[in-house]
Amino acid sequence: MAAFTMYSTPWCGYCHRLKGQLKRAGIEFTEVDIEQVPDAAKLVEQINNGNQTVPTVVFADGTAMTNPSIAQVAEKLAA
């Protein structure tokens, strides 16, 4: 089961980097393309003060991180 949702776009280099790191680390996640899901774009804007900044990661507890490192994600999941 996915530990969190990552909001991204297909052209985002930071998203591709984080996705690759997460996959190599064996960390499962759900990915949502904000260009294809308007409600997801609105959620990302709410989290990021009106900006569609990706990657935005939202954890099961409702907390979010914008453009986190793999270390930050792993630390949050371990907590």
N, C-alpha and C positions, 0 to 999 in steps of 0.2 A: 504494500500500500504506500502511496506517495506521502512523503513527510510534509510537503509544502507545494504551493503553486508558484511557478515562475511566469511572470508576464513579460512578453518579449515581442520582437518583430523579426522577420526573416533577414533583414539587412543589418541588424545590430551586431557589430563585432564583439562588443562586451558580452552580449547574450551568447554568442557562439562559443566564446572562451569559457564562460561559466558552465554552459551545458556540457562541454567536453570534459572539464574538470570534474563535474558532478558524476558524469557517466563513468569516468575512469576510477573514481572513488567508490562506485557502487551505490551512490545515494539516489534513491528514487524520487521523482518529482513529476508533477503535472505541468505541462507547458500550455500557455494560452497566448495566441497571437492577437495582440490588441488591435491590429488592423482588420482582423476578421470578426472580432467580437466587440461591438460597440459598448456593451455594458462593462466589459473588461477595461476598455480605454477610459471610461468614466471613473472606474475604481482607481486606476493608476493615477489619474489626475487628482482625485481626492487625496490620495496618499502623498502626492508630490507637489502640493500647493499649486495645482492647476496645470502642471507639466506632465506630458506623457513620457516620463523618463523610464527607460528600461535598461537592464533587467530590474524589475521590481519583484521581490520575493515576499510572499505572504504565507506565514506559518499557521498551523492549525489553531494556535491560541489567539490569532488575530493580529499579532505583531507583524511588522513589515520592515524590510531592508531594501534600500535602493542601491543598485550596483555593488552588491557585497562581494567580498573575496570568498574563495572556497573555505578559508580558515574561519571567517566570520559565520558562515552557514553551518559548518561542522561544529563550531563552539555552541551555537544556538541549539542545534539538535541534541548535543550532548547534555545540555543543561536540564 
